[in-house]
Amino acid sequence: MSIARFASRIKSLIEREGRVAVYRTYSESGDAYDPVRTPTNTPITLIEFDFEASERDGSIIATNDTEFVIESTITIAKTGLIVDRGLEYQIVSLDDTMPGDTSIMYIAQCRR
């Protein structure tokens, strides 16, 4: 299977099975004594997966951790947050699946 075909199948799967969530980043302005943090919310499509009980060790994978497969239409960074169904998740680890120069998807371990 070619990379282009694989990328097309991943994109189709995320569009078909995924749901819309928000990728939130913050920009800072003002001075050190009176900083202003302004959120920027970008809609993303993702699929949620649970970790198996045997994978949850309490340190690397904690009890409330979840895994998201995220579309690659925007650049995701560990410094951002995922907001899904009213819950805010910190990105603990992030894997950008990139055969060659093309990003196909992100796999993010996230923590509430």
DAPE-V338360 format. One record per pair of residues at least 24 apart in sequence whose ideal C-beta (glycine too) atoms are under 8 Angstrom apart, sorted by sequence separation. I is the first residue (numbers start at 1). J is the second residue. D is the distance in whole Angstrom. If there is no record, write none. Layout:
i->I j->J d->D
i->I j->J d->D
This chain:
i->20 j->44 d->7
i->21 j->45 d->8
i->46 j->70 d->5
i->72 j->96 d->8
i->88 j->112 d->7
i->20 j->45 d->6
i->21 j->46 d->5
i->45 j->70 d->7
i->46 j->71 d->7
i->72 j->97 d->8
i->87 j->112 d->6
i->19 j->45 d->7
i->44 j->70 d->6
i->45 j->71 d->5
i->82 j->108 d->7
i->18 j->45 d->4
i->19 j->46 d->7
i->44 j->71 d->6
i->65 j->92 d->7
i->18 j->46 d->5
i->19 j->47 d->8
i->75 j->103 d->8
i->82 j->110 d->5
i->18 j->47 d->5
i->19 j->48 d->8
i->44 j->73 d->8
i->15 j->45 d->6
i->17 j->47 d->5
i->44 j->74 d->7
i->76 j->106 d->5
i->14 j->45 d->5
i->72 j->103 d->4
i->14 j->46 d->7
i->42 j->74 d->6
i->44 j->76 d->8
i->72 j->104 d->6
i->76 j->108 d->7
i->14 j->47 d->6
i->72 j->105 d->5
i->13 j->47 d->8
i->71 j->105 d->7
i->72 j->106 d->6
i->70 j->105 d->6
i->71 j->106 d->8
i->46 j->82 d->7
i->48 j->84 d->7
i->69 j->105 d->6
i->70 j->106 d->4
i->69 j->106 d->7
i->70 j->107 d->8
i->44 j->82 d->8
i->46 j->84 d->7
i->68 j->106 d->8
i->69 j->107 d->6
i->70 j->108 d->6
i->68 j->107 d->8
i->67 j->107 d->7
i->68 j->108 d->5
i->67 j->108 d->7
i->41 j->83 d->7
i->67 j->109 d->6
i->68 j->110 d->6
i->66 j->109 d->8
i->67 j->110 d->7
i->65 j->109 d->6
i->66 j->110 d->6
i->65 j->110 d->7
i->65 j->111 d->5
i->66 j->112 d->8
i->21 j->68 d->8
i->23 j->70 d->8
i->64 j->111 d->6
i->61 j->109 d->7
i->64 j->112 d->5
i->62 j->111 d->6
i->18 j->69 d->8
i->23 j->74 d->7
i->25 j->77 d->8
i->18 j->71 d->7
i->23 j->76 d->6
i->25 j->79 d->7
i->14 j->69 d->7
i->25 j->80 d->5
i->14 j->70 d->8
i->15 j->71 d->8
i->24 j->80 d->6
i->25 j->81 d->8
i->14 j->71 d->5
i->23 j->80 d->5
i->24 j->81 d->4
i->23 j->81 d->8
i->24 j->82 d->8
i->23 j->82 d->6
i->24 j->83 d->5
i->11 j->71 d->7
i->22 j->82 d->7
i->23 j->83 d->8
i->21 j->82 d->6
i->22 j->83 d->4
i->21 j->83 d->6
i->22 j->84 d->8
i->21 j->84 d->4
i->21 j->85 d->8
i->24 j->88 d->7
i->19 j->84 d->8
i->10 j->97 d->8
i->14 j->105 d->7
i->6 j->99 d->8
i->11 j->104 d->8
i->10 j->104 d->5
i->7 j->102 d->6
i->10 j->105 d->5
i->3 j->99 d->5
i->3 j->100 d->6
i->7 j->104 d->5
i->6 j->104 d->7
i->3 j->102 d->7
